[in-house]
């Protein structure tokens, strides 16, 4: 079964509604198994967040207080 892919922005100053959540705390301990780093250039991501966007599909992170549906 394929899990949903979520966007994560490392910049806590980003408040764009298109960014699902800020997860700088999660990023600190992330391994390559749970997070992959990409350059992401999209109008859906605010300018402050373009440099480091993380895609991950770890359902156990859904209960994190950093998650915003």
N, C-alpha and C positions, 0 to 999 in steps of 0.2 A: 504494500500500500504506500502510495506516495504522500508525504507530508507537505503541508503548505510551506512556502518559502516566505520568510519575513525579512524586512529591511531593518537594518540597525545603523544608526548614525553615531559616530564617535564624538561629535561636537555638541556639548550640552547647551550651547547658545542657540541651536537650531530649534525653532518653534513652529516650523512649517507643518500645517495639518496633514500634508501628504506623507510626512515621515511618520511611520507607525509608532516608533518609540525610540528613546535614546538609551543605549545600553553600554555605556562606557565601562560600567562596573563589570558587566559580563565579559567584555572584551579582554580585560586584564588577565584572566585565567584561561582564556579560550585556547584550545588546541586545534590543529588542522582538521581533526576529526569532527569538530562541531562548528567551526567557522572558517570561511574562506574570504580572503580580501580581494576586492575588485575595485578598479577605477570605475566609477559610475557617473555618467554624464547624462542627466535626464532632467527635463523640466519639472518632473514630479518631485524631485529632491531639491530642497532649498540650497542656495549657493554655498552656505556654510558647511554643508554636508557632502559636497561632491567628491572630496579627496579620498575618504575612506568609508566605504559602505560595506557592511558585512551581510552576507546572505547566510542564513542557517535554517535548518529544519529540525530543531530539537524540541519535541513536544513537551519534554519535562521542564522547559523554560517558560511555558505558558503561565505558570503560577507566579512568576517573578513580578514584584511590584513595579518593575520597569515596563511591564507589558501594558499596552493600551489597545483595546480592541477597536 
